[in-house]
Amino acid sequence: GILKREMFYGQENKYDSLDELEQAIRKYINDYNTERTKDKLKGLIPIEYRNKSLTA
């Protein structure tokens, strides 16, 4: 739901092709998992939180 809300709804005409949309989705997912800190995850990015949980 977050992905659709942040990069699709209201921006349907922003992408000229499915390939362009696919590239934007891949970039969004990568950025979301590797750069965006989350308060719910104690200020960590999702990958850091997952790795920390697996080693604990």
N, C-alpha and C positions, 0 to 999 in steps of 0.2 A: 504494500500500500504506500509506503514512503516513497519508493522509486517512482510510482505512477504519479503521486501528488507533486513531487519535486521536479520531475522532468518531462511529464507527458501532458497532464490535464492543462488545457489552455495553451498548449504549445504544439498541438498536433501538426500544424503546418510548418514547423521549424525545420523538419527533416525532409530532404528532397528525395530520399530513397530508403529502402529497408536496410541497406548496407550502412548508411549514415546513422540510422537509428540504432542498429546493432553495435556499431563502434561507440556511440555515445553511452549505451547501456553498459558495455564492458568497462569503459572508463569510469562510469559512475560506481559500479560495483567494486572495482579496484580501489578507488578513492575512499569509498565508504568503509571498506575493510582494512585499509592500511594507513589512513590519514585522519579519520574523524574520531575524536575522542567522545566517549559517551559517559554521562553522569551515572547512569545505571550500572556501568561497568567500572565504577570507581575511578573515572578519569582516564581509563586506558582505551586504546583502540581495540576493536574486536579480536584481531589476531593476537595481540599481546595478552588479552584476557584469557583467550582459549589456551594459549601456551602455558600461562601461569596456572590455570586450572588443571591442566594435564600433569604438570610437574609437582603439584602440591599433594 
